[in-house]
Amino acid sequence: MVIWEVAVLVLACASGCNRTVLVSDGAPVRIGPGARARVYAMVDGSWVLGNDSISLPEGYYLVSPRFVEP
């Protein structure tokens, strides 16, 4: 799963899972209140999905992987 897919899941959960929102690859999105998700972390040069969901701070931005430095 890539960052934009996480963004879609976060948006769906934040909106009460009533609708699906497609976020284009170049469009950053902001986290709304009460958002939770499982996230990836870089471990020894590889992306590893965490086991637990975490609370995402309101106002943080999600961006496409192309905006993230290697």
PyMOL Python script that loads the backbone (N, CA, C, O; Angstrom):
from pymol import cmd

cmd.read_pdbstr("""\
ATOM      1  N   MET A   1       0.849  -1.173   0.000  1.00  0.00           N
ATOM      2  CA  MET A   1       0.000   0.000   0.000  1.00  0.00           C
ATOM      3  C   MET A   1       0.894   1.236   0.000  1.00  0.00           C
ATOM      4  O   MET A   1       1.892   1.288   0.719  1.00  0.00           O
ATOM      5  N   VAL A   2       0.539   2.206  -0.793  1.00  0.00           N
ATOM      6  CA  VAL A   2       1.326   3.426  -0.869  1.00  0.00           C
ATOM      7  C   VAL A   2       0.623   4.538  -0.112  1.00  0.00           C
ATOM      8  O   VAL A   2      -0.516   4.389   0.331  1.00  0.00           O
ATOM      9  N   ILE A   3       1.320   5.648   0.025  1.00  0.00           N
ATOM     10  CA  ILE A   3       0.813   6.766   0.822  1.00  0.00           C
ATOM     11  C   ILE A   3      -0.562   7.234   0.339  1.00  0.00           C
ATOM     12  O   ILE A   3      -1.434   7.513   1.162  1.00  0.00           O
ATOM     13  N   TRP A   4      -0.772   7.325  -0.977  1.00  0.00           N
ATOM     14  CA  TRP A   4      -2.075   7.823  -1.445  1.00  0.00           C
ATOM     15  C   TRP A   4      -3.190   6.856  -1.082  1.00  0.00           C
ATOM     16  O   TRP A   4      -4.318   7.286  -0.844  1.00  0.00           O
ATOM     17  N   GLU A   5      -2.898   5.550  -1.035  1.00  0.00           N
ATOM     18  CA  GLU A   5      -3.914   4.599  -0.612  1.00  0.00           C
ATOM     19  C   GLU A   5      -4.235   4.783   0.866  1.00  0.00           C
ATOM     20  O   GLU A   5      -5.390   4.672   1.276  1.00  0.00           O
ATOM     21  N   VAL A   6      -3.218   5.061   1.655  1.00  0.00           N
ATOM     22  CA  VAL A   6      -3.447   5.353   3.073  1.00  0.00           C
ATOM     23  C   VAL A   6      -4.310   6.602   3.195  1.00  0.00           C
ATOM     24  O   VAL A   6      -5.214   6.661   4.029  1.00  0.00           O
ATOM     25  N   ALA A   7      -4.027   7.606   2.357  1.00  0.00           N
ATOM     26  CA  ALA A   7      -4.809   8.843   2.394  1.00  0.00           C
ATOM     27  C   ALA A   7      -6.276   8.563   2.103  1.00  0.00           C
ATOM     28  O   ALA A   7      -7.155   9.113   2.766  1.00  0.00           O
ATOM     29  N   VAL A   8      -6.549   7.710   1.116  1.00  0.00           N
ATOM     30  CA  VAL A   8      -7.928   7.377   0.783  1.00  0.00           C
ATOM     31  C   VAL A   8      -8.595   6.665   1.956  1.00  0.00           C
ATOM     32  O   VAL A   8      -9.742   6.961   2.292  1.00  0.00           O
ATOM     33  N   LEU A   9      -7.880   5.724   2.582  1.00  0.00           N
ATOM     34  CA  LEU A   9      -8.448   5.014   3.724  1.00  0.00           C
ATOM     35  C   LEU A   9      -8.717   5.947   4.894  1.00  0.00           C
ATOM     36  O   LEU A   9      -9.758   5.856   5.545  1.00  0.00           O
ATOM     37  N   VAL A  10      -7.772   6.845   5.156  1.00  0.00           N
ATOM     38  CA  VAL A  10      -7.944   7.791   6.261  1.00  0.00           C
ATOM     39  C   VAL A  10      -9.141   8.691   5.996  1.00  0.00           C
ATOM     40  O   VAL A  10      -9.949   8.936   6.892  1.00  0.00           O
ATOM     41  N   LEU A  11      -9.256   9.182   4.766  1.00  0.00           N
ATOM     42  CA  LEU A  11     -10.391  10.042   4.435  1.00  0.00           C
ATOM     43  C   LEU A  11     -11.708   9.288   4.565  1.00  0.00           C
ATOM     44  O   LEU A  11     -12.695   9.837   5.056  1.00  0.00           O
ATOM     45  N   ALA A  12     -11.726   8.053   4.132  1.00  0.00           N
ATOM     46  CA  ALA A  12     -12.952   7.254   4.224  1.00  0.00           C
ATOM     47  C   ALA A  12     -13.349   7.054   5.682  1.00  0.00           C
ATOM     48  O   ALA A  12     -14.521   7.197   6.030  1.00  0.00           O
ATOM     49  N   CYS A  13     -12.385   6.725   6.536  1.00  0.00           N
ATOM     50  CA  CYS A  13     -12.684   6.507   7.954  1.00  0.00           C
ATOM     51  C   CYS A  13     -13.069   7.804   8.653  1.00  0.00           C
ATOM     52  O   CYS A  13     -13.965   7.819   9.497  1.00  0.00           O
ATOM     53  N   ALA A  14     -12.392   8.889   8.303  1.00  0.00           N
ATOM     54  CA  ALA A  14     -12.678  10.178   8.928  1.00  0.00           C
ATOM     55  C   ALA A  14     -14.074  10.674   8.560  1.00  0.00           C
ATOM     56  O   ALA A  14     -14.693  11.411   9.328  1.00  0.00           O
ATOM     57  N   SER A  15     -14.571  10.274   7.392  1.00  0.00           N
ATOM     58  CA  SER A  15     -15.889  10.724   6.967  1.00  0.00           C
ATOM     59  C   SER A  15     -16.986   9.757   7.407  1.00  0.00           C
ATOM     60  O   SER A  15     -18.140   9.909   7.006  1.00  0.00           O
ATOM     61  N   GLY A  16     -16.644   8.778   8.216  1.00  0.00           N
ATOM     62  CA  GLY A  16     -17.633   7.821   8.684  1.00  0.00           C
ATOM     63  C   GLY A  16     -17.863   6.682   7.709  1.00  0.00           C
ATOM     64  O   GLY A  16     -18.858   5.965   7.816  1.00  0.00           O
ATOM     65  N   CYS A  17     -16.956   6.511   6.762  1.00  0.00           N
ATOM     66  CA  CYS A  17     -17.036   5.431   5.761  1.00  0.00           C
ATOM     67  C   CYS A  17     -18.322   5.496   4.946  1.00  0.00           C
ATOM     68  O   CYS A  17     -18.799   4.465   4.471  1.00  0.00           O
ATOM     69  N   ASN A  18     -18.893   6.687   4.774  1.00  0.00           N
ATOM     70  CA  ASN A  18     -20.112   6.847   3.993  1.00  0.00           C
ATOM     71  C   ASN A  18     -19.845   7.021   2.513  1.00  0.00           C
ATOM     72  O   ASN A  18     -20.729   6.775   1.693  1.00  0.00           O
ATOM     73  N   ARG A  19     -18.641   7.441   2.156  1.00  0.00           N
ATOM     74  CA  ARG A  19     -18.339   7.700   0.761  1.00  0.00           C
ATOM     75  C   ARG A  19     -16.876   7.386   0.491  1.00  0.00           C
ATOM     76  O   ARG A  19     -16.069   7.265   1.413  1.00  0.00           O
ATOM     77  N   THR A  20     -16.556   7.261  -0.765  1.00  0.00           N
ATOM     78  CA  THR A  20     -15.174   7.026  -1.162  1.00  0.00           C
ATOM     79  C   THR A  20     -14.659   8.277  -1.851  1.00  0.00           C
ATOM     80  O   THR A  20     -15.347   8.859  -2.691  1.00  0.00           O
ATOM     81  N   VAL A  21     -13.451   8.692  -1.497  1.00  0.00           N
ATOM     82  CA  VAL A  21     -12.849   9.870  -2.092  1.00  0.00           C
ATOM     83  C   VAL A  21     -11.558   9.446  -2.770  1.00  0.00           C
ATOM     84  O   VAL A  21     -10.682   8.864  -2.130  1.00  0.00           O
ATOM     85  N   LEU A  22     -11.433   9.732  -4.057  1.00  0.00           N
ATOM     86  CA  LEU A  22     -10.215   9.430  -4.778  1.00  0.00           C
ATOM     87  C   LEU A  22      -9.306  10.648  -4.732  1.00  0.00           C
ATOM     88  O   LEU A  22      -9.702  11.744  -5.130  1.00  0.00           O
ATOM     89  N   VAL A  23      -8.098  10.453  -4.247  1.00  0.00           N
ATOM     90  CA  VAL A  23      -7.118  11.529  -4.178  1.00  0.00           C
ATOM     91  C   VAL A  23      -6.092  11.281  -5.268  1.00  0.00           C
ATOM     92  O   VAL A  23      -5.468  10.220  -5.307  1.00  0.00           O
ATOM     93  N   SER A  24      -5.914  12.248  -6.153  1.00  0.00           N
ATOM     94  CA  SER A  24      -4.969  12.062  -7.244  1.00  0.00           C
ATOM     95  C   SER A  24      -3.538  12.034  -6.713  1.00  0.00           C
ATOM     96  O   SER A  24      -3.261  12.509  -5.611  1.00  0.00           O
ATOM     97  N   ASP A  25      -2.644  11.477  -7.506  1.00  0.00           N
ATOM     98  CA  ASP A  25      -1.253  11.295  -7.112  1.00  0.00           C
ATOM     99  C   ASP A  25      -0.570  12.596  -6.708  1.00  0.00           C
ATOM    100  O   ASP A  25       0.269  12.584  -5.808  1.00  0.00           O
ATOM    101  N   GLY A  26      -0.897  13.696  -7.333  1.00  0.00           N
ATOM    102  CA  GLY A  26      -0.211  14.951  -7.049  1.00  0.00           C
ATOM    103  C   GLY A  26      -0.902  15.840  -6.036  1.00  0.00           C
ATOM    104  O   GLY A  26      -0.453  16.963  -5.804  1.00  0.00           O
ATOM    105  N   ALA A  27      -1.983  15.371  -5.424  1.00  0.00           N
ATOM    106  CA  ALA A  27      -2.765  16.212  -4.531  1.00  0.00           C
ATOM    107  C   ALA A  27      -2.517  15.855  -3.067  1.00  0.00           C
ATOM    108  O   ALA A  27      -2.881  14.764  -2.628  1.00  0.00           O
ATOM    109  N   PRO A  28      -1.898  16.764  -2.304  1.00  0.00           N
ATOM    110  CA  PRO A  28      -1.772  16.503  -0.865  1.00  0.00           C
ATOM    111  C   PRO A  28      -3.144  16.642  -0.208  1.00  0.00           C
ATOM    112  O   PRO A  28      -3.998  17.385  -0.693  1.00  0.00           O
ATOM    113  N   VAL A  29      -3.350  15.930   0.887  1.00  0.00           N
ATOM    114  CA  VAL A  29      -4.589  16.036   1.658  1.00  0.00           C
ATOM    115  C   VAL A  29      -4.237  16.303   3.115  1.00  0.00           C
ATOM    116  O   VAL A  29      -3.148  15.959   3.573  1.00  0.00           O
ATOM    117  N   ARG A  30      -5.165  16.918   3.838  1.00  0.00           N
ATOM    118  CA  ARG A  30      -4.966  17.185   5.264  1.00  0.00           C
ATOM    119  C   ARG A  30      -5.783  16.226   6.088  1.00  0.00           C
ATOM    120  O   ARG A  30      -6.902  15.867   5.721  1.00  0.00           O
ATOM    121  N   ILE A  31      -5.216  15.809   7.211  1.00  0.00           N
ATOM    122  CA  ILE A  31      -5.890  14.890   8.124  1.00  0.00           C
ATOM    123  C   ILE A  31      -6.964  15.647   8.900  1.00  0.00           C
ATOM    124  O   ILE A  31      -6.724  16.751   9.389  1.00  0.00           O
ATOM    125  N   GLY A  32      -8.133  15.055   9.009  1.00  0.00           N
ATOM    126  CA  GLY A  32      -9.230  15.634   9.775  1.00  0.00           C
ATOM    127  C   GLY A  32      -9.203  15.134  11.213  1.00  0.00           C
ATOM    128  O   GLY A  32      -8.319  14.364  11.590  1.00  0.00           O
ATOM    129  N   PRO A  33     -10.161  15.567  12.009  1.00  0.00           N
ATOM    130  CA  PRO A  33     -10.196  15.169  13.415  1.00  0.00           C
ATOM    131  C   PRO A  33     -10.541  13.689  13.585  1.00  0.00           C
ATOM    132  O   PRO A  33     -11.354  13.145  12.837  1.00  0.00           O
ATOM    133  N   GLY A  34      -9.926  13.053  14.558  1.00  0.00           N
ATOM    134  CA  GLY A  34     -10.245  11.680  14.919  1.00  0.00           C
ATOM    135  C   GLY A  34      -9.783  10.613  13.941  1.00  0.00           C
ATOM    136  O   GLY A  34     -10.293   9.493  13.978  1.00  0.00           O
ATOM    137  N   ALA A  35      -8.837  10.924  13.069  1.00  0.00           N
ATOM    138  CA  ALA A  35      -8.375   9.943  12.081  1.00  0.00           C
ATOM    139  C   ALA A  35      -7.420   8.935  12.714  1.00  0.00           C
ATOM    140  O   ALA A  35      -6.549   9.297  13.505  1.00  0.00           O
ATOM    141  N   ARG A  36      -7.600   7.662  12.349  1.00  0.00           N
ATOM    142  CA  ARG A  36      -6.728   6.581  12.820  1.00  0.00           C
ATOM    143  C   ARG A  36      -6.392   5.710  11.621  1.00  0.00           C
ATOM    144  O   ARG A  36      -7.217   5.539  10.723  1.00  0.00           O
ATOM    145  N   ALA A  37      -5.187   5.160  11.601  1.00  0.00           N
ATOM    146  CA  ALA A  37      -4.779   4.277  10.504  1.00  0.00           C
ATOM    147  C   ALA A  37      -3.550   3.484  10.906  1.00  0.00           C
ATOM    148  O   ALA A  37      -2.831   3.856  11.834  1.00  0.00           O
ATOM    149  N   ARG A  38      -3.314   2.384  10.199  1.00  0.00           N
ATOM    150  CA  ARG A  38      -2.034   1.678  10.296  1.00  0.00           C
ATOM    151  C   ARG A  38      -1.101   2.381   9.328  1.00  0.00           C
ATOM    152  O   ARG A  38      -1.498   2.719   8.213  1.00  0.00           O
ATOM    153  N   VAL A  39       0.114   2.598   9.739  1.00  0.00           N
ATOM    154  CA  VAL A  39       1.057   3.329   8.899  1.00  0.00           C
ATOM    155  C   VAL A  39       2.347   2.541   8.706  1.00  0.00           C
ATOM    156  O   VAL A  39       2.669   1.634   9.473  1.00  0.00           O
ATOM    157  N   TYR A  40       3.073   2.918   7.655  1.00  0.00           N
ATOM    158  CA  TYR A  40       4.369   2.321   7.359  1.00  0.00           C
ATOM    159  C   TYR A  40       5.485   3.137   8.001  1.00  0.00           C
ATOM    160  O   TYR A  40       5.352   4.345   8.198  1.00  0.00           O
ATOM    161  N   ALA A  41       6.583   2.463   8.324  1.00  0.00           N
ATOM    162  CA  ALA A  41       7.791   3.128   8.820  1.00  0.00           C
ATOM    163  C   ALA A  41       8.976   2.540   8.058  1.00  0.00           C
ATOM    164  O   ALA A  41       8.972   1.364   7.695  1.00  0.00           O
ATOM    165  N   MET A  42       9.979   3.364   7.824  1.00  0.00           N
ATOM    166  CA  MET A  42      11.189   2.903   7.147  1.00  0.00           C
ATOM    167  C   MET A  42      12.065   2.192   8.179  1.00  0.00           C
ATOM    168  O   MET A  42      12.495   2.803   9.157  1.00  0.00           O
ATOM    169  N   VAL A  43      12.328   0.904   7.961  1.00  0.00           N
ATOM    170  CA  VAL A  43      13.152   0.100   8.861  1.00  0.00           C
ATOM    171  C   VAL A  43      14.239  -0.563   8.026  1.00  0.00           C
ATOM    172  O   VAL A  43      13.949  -1.379   7.151  1.00  0.00           O
ATOM    173  N   ASP A  44      15.477  -0.212   8.298  1.00  0.00           N
ATOM    174  CA  ASP A  44      16.628  -0.777   7.586  1.00  0.00           C
ATOM    175  C   ASP A  44      16.469  -0.694   6.073  1.00  0.00           C
ATOM    176  O   ASP A  44      16.800  -1.643   5.361  1.00  0.00           O
ATOM    177  N   GLY A  45      15.965   0.434   5.577  1.00  0.00           N
ATOM    178  CA  GLY A  45      15.852   0.663   4.136  1.00  0.00           C
ATOM    179  C   GLY A  45      14.615   0.087   3.485  1.00  0.00           C
ATOM    180  O   GLY A  45      14.471   0.185   2.266  1.00  0.00           O
ATOM    181  N   SER A  46      13.708  -0.516   4.253  1.00  0.00           N
ATOM    182  CA  SER A  46      12.473  -1.079   3.696  1.00  0.00           C
ATOM    183  C   SER A  46      11.265  -0.527   4.444  1.00  0.00           C
ATOM    184  O   SER A  46      11.340  -0.249   5.641  1.00  0.00           O
ATOM    185  N   TRP A  47      10.149  -0.370   3.730  1.00  0.00           N
ATOM    186  CA  TRP A  47       8.920   0.082   4.357  1.00  0.00           C
ATOM    187  C   TRP A  47       8.237  -1.094   5.032  1.00  0.00           C
ATOM    188  O   TRP A  47       7.989  -2.123   4.404  1.00  0.00           O
ATOM    189  N   VAL A  48       7.931  -0.935   6.326  1.00  0.00           N
ATOM    190  CA  VAL A  48       7.306  -1.994   7.122  1.00  0.00           C
ATOM    191  C   VAL A  48       5.992  -1.447   7.694  1.00  0.00           C
ATOM    192  O   VAL A  48       5.963  -0.381   8.310  1.00  0.00           O
ATOM    193  N   LEU A  49       4.906  -2.201   7.475  1.00  0.00           N
ATOM    194  CA  LEU A  49       3.598  -1.801   7.985  1.00  0.00           C
ATOM    195  C   LEU A  49       3.493  -2.123   9.462  1.00  0.00           C
ATOM    196  O   LEU A  49       3.759  -3.252   9.875  1.00  0.00           O
ATOM    197  N   GLY A  50       3.106  -1.140  10.260  1.00  0.00           N
ATOM    198  CA  GLY A  50       2.937  -1.348  11.690  1.00  0.00           C
ATOM    199  C   GLY A  50       1.740  -2.244  11.976  1.00  0.00           C
ATOM    200  O   GLY A  50       0.814  -2.323  11.170  1.00  0.00           O
ATOM    201  N   ASN A  51       1.758  -2.912  13.111  1.00  0.00           N
ATOM    202  CA  ASN A  51       0.670  -3.822  13.493  1.00  0.00           C
ATOM    203  C   ASN A  51      -0.550  -3.100  14.043  1.00  0.00           C
ATOM    204  O   ASN A  51      -1.678  -3.556  13.852  1.00  0.00           O
ATOM    205  N   ASP A  52      -0.342  -1.991  14.715  1.00  0.00           N
ATOM    206  CA  ASP A  52      -1.427  -1.287  15.388  1.00  0.00           C
ATOM    207  C   ASP A  52      -1.811  -0.022  14.632  1.00  0.00           C
ATOM    208  O   ASP A  52      -0.991   0.573  13.932  1.00  0.00           O
ATOM    209  N   SER A  53      -3.071   0.378  14.784  1.00  0.00           N
ATOM    210  CA  SER A  53      -3.466   1.662  14.213  1.00  0.00           C
ATOM    211  C   SER A  53      -3.069   2.760  15.197  1.00  0.00           C
ATOM    212  O   SER A  53      -3.024   2.547  16.409  1.00  0.00           O
ATOM    213  N   ILE A  54      -2.785   3.919  14.653  1.00  0.00           N
ATOM    214  CA  ILE A  54      -2.391   5.058  15.490  1.00  0.00           C
ATOM    215  C   ILE A  54      -3.329   6.221  15.218  1.00  0.00           C
ATOM    216  O   ILE A  54      -3.992   6.271  14.182  1.00  0.00           O
ATOM    217  N   SER A  55      -3.376   7.141  16.145  1.00  0.00           N
ATOM    218  CA  SER A  55      -4.133   8.367  15.966  1.00  0.00           C
ATOM    219  C   SER A  55      -3.281   9.320  15.138  1.00  0.00           C
ATOM    220  O   SER A  55      -2.130   9.591  15.482  1.00  0.00           O
ATOM    221  N   LEU A  56      -3.847   9.829  14.046  1.00  0.00           N
ATOM    222  CA  LEU A  56      -3.121  10.768  13.193  1.00  0.00           C
ATOM    223  C   LEU A  56      -3.498  12.189  13.600  1.00  0.00           C
ATOM    224  O   LEU A  56      -4.683  12.513  13.677  1.00  0.00           O
ATOM    225  N   PRO A  57      -2.509  13.038  13.861  1.00  0.00           N
ATOM    226  CA  PRO A  57      -2.799  14.390  14.326  1.00  0.00           C
ATOM    227  C   PRO A  57      -3.571  15.207  13.279  1.00  0.00           C
ATOM    228  O   PRO A  57      -3.203  15.236  12.105  1.00  0.00           O
ATOM    229  N   GLU A  58      -4.624  15.855  13.718  1.00  0.00           N
ATOM    230  CA  GLU A  58      -5.401  16.721  12.833  1.00  0.00           C
ATOM    231  C   GLU A  58      -4.500  17.809  12.259  1.00  0.00           C
ATOM    232  O   GLU A  58      -3.690  18.400  12.974  1.00  0.00           O
ATOM    233  N   GLY A  59      -4.649  18.064  10.976  1.00  0.00           N
ATOM    234  CA  GLY A  59      -3.878  19.119  10.318  1.00  0.00           C
ATOM    235  C   GLY A  59      -2.614  18.630   9.626  1.00  0.00           C
ATOM    236  O   GLY A  59      -2.046  19.354   8.809  1.00  0.00           O
ATOM    237  N   TYR A  60      -2.155  17.401   9.938  1.00  0.00           N
ATOM    238  CA  TYR A  60      -1.001  16.855   9.227  1.00  0.00           C
ATOM    239  C   TYR A  60      -1.376  16.636   7.769  1.00  0.00           C
ATOM    240  O   TYR A  60      -2.547  16.435   7.444  1.00  0.00           O
ATOM    241  N   TYR A  61      -0.376  16.675   6.895  1.00  0.00           N
ATOM    242  CA  TYR A  61      -0.602  16.453   5.476  1.00  0.00           C
ATOM    243  C   TYR A  61      -0.139  15.070   5.054  1.00  0.00           C
ATOM    244  O   TYR A  61       0.873  14.571   5.546  1.00  0.00           O
ATOM    245  N   LEU A  62      -0.879  14.454   4.145  1.00  0.00           N
ATOM    246  CA  LEU A  62      -0.477  13.223   3.490  1.00  0.00           C
ATOM    247  C   LEU A  62      -0.111  13.610   2.066  1.00  0.00           C
ATOM    248  O   LEU A  62      -0.844  14.341   1.400  1.00  0.00           O
ATOM    249  N   VAL A  63       1.024  13.114   1.609  1.00  0.00           N
ATOM    250  CA  VAL A  63       1.479  13.430   0.257  1.00  0.00           C
ATOM    251  C   VAL A  63       1.825  12.168  -0.508  1.00  0.00           C
ATOM    252  O   VAL A  63       2.020  11.103   0.078  1.00  0.00           O
ATOM    253  N   SER A  64       1.897  12.298  -1.802  1.00  0.00           N
ATOM    254  CA  SER A  64       2.291  11.199  -2.672  1.00  0.00           C
ATOM    255  C   SER A  64       3.750  10.820  -2.399  1.00  0.00           C
ATOM    256  O   SER A  64       4.543  11.672  -2.000  1.00  0.00           O
ATOM    257  N   PRO A  65       4.111   9.547  -2.610  1.00  0.00           N
ATOM    258  CA  PRO A  65       5.496   9.140  -2.405  1.00  0.00           C
ATOM    259  C   PRO A  65       6.491   9.949  -3.240  1.00  0.00           C
ATOM    260  O   PRO A  65       7.659  10.059  -2.867  1.00  0.00           O
ATOM    261  N   ARG A  66       6.051  10.504  -4.344  1.00  0.00           N
ATOM    262  CA  ARG A  66       6.996  11.287  -5.173  1.00  0.00           C
ATOM    263  C   ARG A  66       7.443  12.573  -4.484  1.00  0.00           C
ATOM    264  O   ARG A  66       8.430  13.181  -4.898  1.00  0.00           O
ATOM    265  N   PHE A  67       6.733  12.992  -3.443  1.00  0.00           N
ATOM    266  CA  PHE A  67       7.118  14.187  -2.688  1.00  0.00           C
ATOM    267  C   PHE A  67       8.034  13.863  -1.505  1.00  0.00           C
ATOM    268  O   PHE A  67       8.483  14.769  -0.802  1.00  0.00           O
ATOM    269  N   VAL A  68       8.314  12.573  -1.283  1.00  0.00           N
ATOM    270  CA  VAL A  68       9.110  12.150  -0.139  1.00  0.00           C
ATOM    271  C   VAL A  68      10.527  11.863  -0.585  1.00  0.00           C
ATOM    272  O   VAL A  68      10.739  11.142  -1.560  1.00  0.00           O
ATOM    273  N   GLU A  69      11.494  12.416   0.115  1.00  0.00           N
ATOM    274  CA  GLU A  69      12.890  12.174  -0.218  1.00  0.00           C
ATOM    275  C   GLU A  69      13.263  10.734   0.138  1.00  0.00           C
ATOM    276  O   GLU A  69      12.826  10.219   1.167  1.00  0.00           O
ATOM    277  N   PRO A  70      14.076  10.076  -0.712  1.00  0.00           N
ATOM    278  CA  PRO A  70      14.479   8.685  -0.421  1.00  0.00           C
ATOM    279  C   PRO A  70      15.336   8.580   0.820  1.00  0.00           C
ATOM    280  O   PRO A  70      15.751   7.482   1.193  1.00  0.00           O
TER     281      PRO A  70
END
""", "prot")
cmd.dss("prot")
cmd.show_as("cartoon", "prot")
cmd.util.cbc("prot")
cmd.orient("prot")
